[in-house]
């Protein structure tokens, strides 16, 4: 942590994502004096902090894209970004896999290889041209991995292992193309439903909340109807379906990753609906 003089007798620094101050005697203050917030030093640190917050959010979003795309990530890329504190915080302890199966929990990344804690609890080095950050819906032994992670005291910043997962039923009607389990959710205003979708990272377009995923390298988009009127108008949610190449996909053909993420999206938005209070 580097302390920056302000010319007012106080110094400023960034720590744990906030700006802190200390006086000339080196005593750290509970808050930054208002006069110090008018200095050039404050403005520079405030701008730097905004940049760091944005950078951190972008790194997290990119890690999520890797997971939702189910595409291998070059080990060289992981080694290059590992030196960055923001990237490292998102990647540490994620489960990584190679063509041979699950390797373990990621602890370090360097040009010489990836440091992981394997499923025996041993620290090993994995040398592979690329690795996969598997979505939990694709992990057949998800329950065991979760238990092992708890035993090791692993806390993932990105919710890979403990992400909400929905398993596709085996007895789906082969003709079915949509789900209505989350239809009928009433919102006083469309913007409430849209805001709930956007705040969770989902896009809103043409009356639908959408989530782009990739199955076997092919794009597939989950779409959940939330309404297409004015933002202030009342709205009611509708069907959930999946699109590939602008065509609705039969439910039986939706893969486990896209299925799980689509239902996760619809359930999250639906949970914010207006619920009538029952009379006692």
C-alpha positions as CSV (number, residue, x, y, z in Angstrom):
1,X,0.0,0.0,0.0
2,X,1.5,3.3,-1.1
3,X,0.7,6.5,0.8
4,X,0.2,9.7,-1.3
5,X,0.7,13.2,0.1
6,X,-2.2,15.6,-0.4
7,X,-0.6,18.9,0.7
8,X,-3.0,19.2,3.6
9,X,-1.1,17.3,6.2
10,X,-2.9,14.1,5.4
11,X,-1.9,11.1,3.2
12,X,-4.2,8.8,1.2
13,X,-3.9,5.2,0.0
14,X,-6.1,2.5,-1.6
15,X,-6.8,-0.5,0.6
16,X,-9.3,-3.3,0.1
17,X,-11.1,-1.4,-2.6
18,X,-11.6,1.9,-0.7
19,X,-9.5,5.1,-0.1
20,X,-8.2,5.5,3.4
21,X,-6.4,8.5,5.1
22,X,-3.9,9.0,7.8
23,X,-2.7,12.2,9.6
24,X,0.8,13.6,9.9
25,X,1.5,11.3,12.9
26,X,0.7,8.3,10.9
27,X,-2.6,7.5,12.6
28,X,-5.2,6.1,10.2
29,X,-8.6,7.8,10.3
30,X,-12.0,6.3,10.3
31,X,-13.0,8.4,7.3
32,X,-11.4,10.8,4.8
33,X,-11.8,14.5,5.8
34,X,-14.0,16.5,3.4
35,X,-11.2,19.0,2.7
36,X,-8.9,16.2,1.6
37,X,-11.6,15.0,-0.9
38,X,-11.1,18.3,-2.8
39,X,-7.4,17.7,-3.5
40,X,-5.9,16.6,-6.7
41,X,-4.5,13.5,-4.9
42,X,-8.0,12.4,-4.0
43,X,-9.2,12.9,-7.6
44,X,-6.3,10.8,-8.9
45,X,-6.9,8.0,-6.5
46,X,-10.6,8.1,-7.0
47,X,-10.1,7.7,-10.7
48,X,-7.7,4.9,-10.2
49,X,-10.1,3.1,-7.9
50,X,-12.9,3.4,-10.5
51,X,-10.6,1.9,-13.1
52,X,-9.7,-1.0,-10.7
53,X,-13.3,-1.7,-10.0
54,X,-14.2,-1.8,-13.7
55,X,-11.1,-3.9,-14.4
56,X,-12.1,-6.4,-11.7
57,X,-15.7,-6.6,-13.0
58,X,-14.4,-7.2,-16.6
59,X,-12.1,-10.0,-15.4
60,X,-14.9,-11.7,-13.6
61,X,-17.2,-11.4,-16.6
62,X,-14.6,-12.9,-18.9
63,X,-14.1,-15.9,-16.5
64,X,-17.8,-16.4,-16.6
65,X,-17.8,-16.4,-20.4
66,X,-15.1,-19.0,-20.4
67,X,-17.3,-21.2,-18.2
68,X,-20.5,-20.6,-20.2
69,X,-18.8,-21.3,-23.5
70,X,-17.3,-24.5,-22.3
71,X,-14.3,-23.8,-24.5
72,X,-10.7,-24.7,-23.5
73,X,-8.5,-21.8,-22.3
74,X,-4.8,-21.8,-23.3
75,X,-2.6,-22.3,-20.3
76,X,-0.4,-19.5,-21.6
77,X,-3.3,-17.1,-21.2
78,X,-3.8,-18.2,-17.6
79,X,-0.1,-17.7,-16.9
80,X,-0.2,-14.2,-18.4
81,X,-3.2,-13.0,-16.4
82,X,-2.3,-14.7,-13.1
83,X,0.1,-11.9,-12.2
84,X,-2.9,-9.5,-12.2
85,X,-4.5,-9.5,-8.7
86,X,-8.0,-9.1,-10.1
87,X,-7.7,-12.0,-12.5
88,X,-6.0,-14.1,-9.8
89,X,-8.8,-13.5,-7.3
90,X,-11.4,-14.8,-9.9
91,X,-9.4,-17.8,-11.0
92,X,-8.0,-19.1,-7.7
93,X,-9.4,-22.5,-6.6
94,X,-11.5,-23.0,-9.8
95,X,-11.8,-26.6,-10.9
96,X,-9.7,-27.2,-14.0
97,X,-9.7,-30.1,-16.4
98,X,-7.6,-31.5,-19.2
99,X,-8.5,-34.0,-21.9
100,X,-7.7,-36.7,-19.3
101,X,-10.3,-35.5,-16.8
102,X,-10.5,-33.3,-13.7
103,X,-7.0,-32.1,-12.6
104,X,-8.0,-30.3,-9.4
105,X,-8.3,-26.9,-7.9
106,X,-6.2,-24.1,-9.5
107,X,-3.6,-22.5,-7.2
108,X,-1.1,-21.0,-9.5
109,X,-0.3,-20.4,-13.2
110,X,3.1,-20.0,-14.8
111,X,4.7,-20.7,-18.1
112,X,6.2,-23.9,-16.7
113,X,2.7,-25.2,-15.8
114,X,-0.4,-24.9,-13.6
115,X,-0.2,-25.5,-9.9
116,X,-3.3,-27.4,-8.7
117,X,-4.4,-29.3,-5.6
118,X,-5.5,-32.7,-7.1
119,X,-8.3,-34.9,-5.9
120,X,-6.0,-36.6,-3.4
121,X,-5.2,-33.3,-1.8
122,X,-1.7,-33.2,-3.2
123,X,-0.1,-30.2,-4.8
124,X,1.0,-31.0,-8.3
125,X,2.0,-29.3,-11.5
126,X,-0.2,-29.8,-14.6
127,X,1.5,-29.2,-18.0
128,X,-1.1,-28.9,-20.7
129,X,-1.5,-26.7,-23.8
130,X,-5.0,-25.8,-22.7
131,X,-7.4,-26.6,-19.9
132,X,-11.2,-26.4,-19.4
133,X,-13.0,-24.5,-16.6
134,X,-16.0,-26.9,-16.6
135,X,-19.5,-25.8,-15.9
136,X,-20.9,-27.6,-12.8
137,X,-23.8,-29.0,-14.9
138,X,-21.1,-31.0,-16.8
139,X,-19.5,-32.5,-13.7
140,X,-20.8,-35.9,-13.1
141,X,-19.1,-36.0,-9.6
142,X,-20.3,-32.5,-8.6
143,X,-21.5,-33.7,-5.1
144,X,-18.1,-35.3,-4.3
145,X,-16.2,-32.2,-5.5
146,X,-18.4,-29.9,-3.4
147,X,-17.7,-32.1,-0.3
148,X,-14.0,-32.2,-1.0
149,X,-13.9,-28.4,-1.5
150,X,-15.5,-27.9,1.9
151,X,-13.0,-30.3,3.5
152,X,-10.1,-28.2,2.0
153,X,-11.7,-24.9,3.1
154,X,-11.8,-23.8,-0.6
155,X,-13.8,-20.6,-1.2
156,X,-14.2,-19.7,-4.9
157,X,-14.9,-16.1,-5.7
158,X,-16.6,-17.2,-8.8
159,X,-19.5,-19.6,-8.1
160,X,-18.4,-22.6,-10.1
161,X,-18.9,-25.5,-7.8
162,X,-21.7,-24.0,-5.7
163,X,-23.6,-22.4,-8.6
164,X,-27.2,-23.3,-8.8
165,X,-27.6,-26.3,-11.1
166,X,-30.7,-27.7,-12.8
167,X,-30.7,-31.2,-14.3
168,X,-32.8,-31.8,-17.4
169,X,-35.4,-34.5,-16.9
170,X,-35.0,-37.7,-18.9
171,X,-38.7,-38.0,-19.8
172,X,-39.2,-34.9,-21.8
173,X,-41.9,-34.8,-24.5
174,X,-39.8,-34.9,-27.7
175,X,-42.2,-32.5,-29.3
176,X,-42.0,-29.9,-26.5
177,X,-40.3,-26.6,-27.4
178,X,-40.9,-24.4,-24.3
179,X,-41.4,-24.4,-20.6
180,X,-44.1,-22.6,-18.7
181,X,-43.0,-23.3,-15.2
182,X,-42.1,-19.7,-14.7
183,X,-44.9,-18.1,-16.6
184,X,-47.5,-16.0,-14.9
185,X,-45.2,-14.0,-12.8
186,X,-46.7,-10.5,-12.3
187,X,-44.6,-7.4,-12.0
188,X,-46.0,-3.9,-11.2
189,X,-43.7,-2.5,-13.8
190,X,-41.7,-4.1,-16.6
191,X,-38.6,-2.2,-15.5
192,X,-38.6,-4.2,-12.3
193,X,-38.4,-7.5,-14.2
194,X,-35.8,-6.1,-16.6
195,X,-33.8,-4.6,-13.8
196,X,-33.7,-7.9,-12.0
197,X,-32.5,-9.6,-15.1
198,X,-29.8,-7.0,-15.9
199,X,-28.5,-6.9,-12.3
200,X,-27.9,-10.6,-12.5
201,X,-25.9,-10.2,-15.8
202,X,-28.6,-11.2,-18.3
203,X,-29.4,-9.2,-21.3
204,X,-32.8,-7.9,-22.2
205,X,-33.9,-7.6,-25.8
206,X,-37.2,-7.7,-27.7
207,X,-39.3,-8.5,-24.6
208,X,-37.0,-11.4,-23.5
209,X,-34.3,-11.8,-20.9
210,X,-31.5,-13.8,-22.6
211,X,-28.5,-15.9,-21.7
212,X,-26.0,-16.9,-24.3
213,X,-24.3,-20.3,-23.8
214,X,-22.3,-22.7,-25.9
215,X,-22.8,-26.4,-26.2
216,X,-20.0,-28.3,-28.1
217,X,-18.8,-25.0,-29.5
218,X,-22.2,-24.0,-30.9
219,X,-24.1,-21.0,-29.6
220,X,-27.5,-21.5,-28.0
221,X,-29.5,-18.8,-26.3
222,X,-32.0,-19.2,-23.5
223,X,-34.9,-16.7,-23.8
224,X,-37.5,-15.9,-21.1
225,X,-40.4,-13.7,-21.9
226,X,-40.8,-10.7,-19.5
227,X,-42.8,-8.3,-21.7
228,X,-42.3,-5.7,-24.4
229,X,-44.4,-2.7,-23.3
230,X,-43.3,0.6,-21.8
231,X,-41.0,0.2,-18.8
232,X,-43.6,1.6,-16.4
233,X,-46.3,-0.8,-17.6
234,X,-47.4,-3.9,-15.7
235,X,-46.1,-7.1,-17.1
236,X,-46.5,-10.9,-16.8
237,X,-43.8,-13.4,-17.5
238,X,-44.2,-16.0,-20.1
239,X,-42.5,-19.0,-21.7
240,X,-38.8,-20.1,-21.5
241,X,-37.3,-21.5,-24.7
242,X,-33.9,-21.9,-26.4
243,X,-32.8,-20.7,-29.8
244,X,-30.1,-21.9,-32.1
245,X,-29.5,-20.2,-35.5
246,X,-32.7,-18.2,-34.8
247,X,-34.8,-21.4,-34.5
248,X,-36.5,-22.6,-31.3
249,X,-34.8,-25.9,-30.2
250,X,-36.8,-28.8,-29.0
251,X,-36.3,-29.2,-25.3
252,X,-34.9,-32.7,-25.7
253,X,-32.1,-31.3,-27.8
254,X,-31.0,-28.7,-25.2
255,X,-27.7,-29.6,-23.6
256,X,-27.1,-29.8,-19.8
257,X,-25.2,-26.5,-19.6
258,X,-27.7,-24.4,-21.5
259,X,-30.6,-26.1,-19.8
260,X,-29.2,-25.3,-16.3
261,X,-28.4,-21.7,-17.1
262,X,-31.7,-21.0,-18.8
263,X,-33.7,-22.3,-15.9
264,X,-31.4,-20.5,-13.5
265,X,-32.2,-17.2,-15.3
266,X,-35.9,-17.7,-15.4
267,X,-36.2,-18.8,-11.8
268,X,-34.1,-15.8,-10.6
269,X,-36.4,-13.3,-12.4
270,X,-39.6,-15.1,-11.5
271,X,-38.6,-15.0,-7.8
272,X,-38.9,-11.2,-7.9
273,X,-42.5,-11.3,-9.0
274,X,-45.4,-9.6,-7.0
275,X,-46.8,-12.0,-4.5
276,X,-50.2,-11.4,-3.0
277,X,-50.3,-11.5,0.8
278,X,-52.8,-13.9,2.2
279,X,-55.2,-12.7,4.8
280,X,-54.6,-14.1,8.2
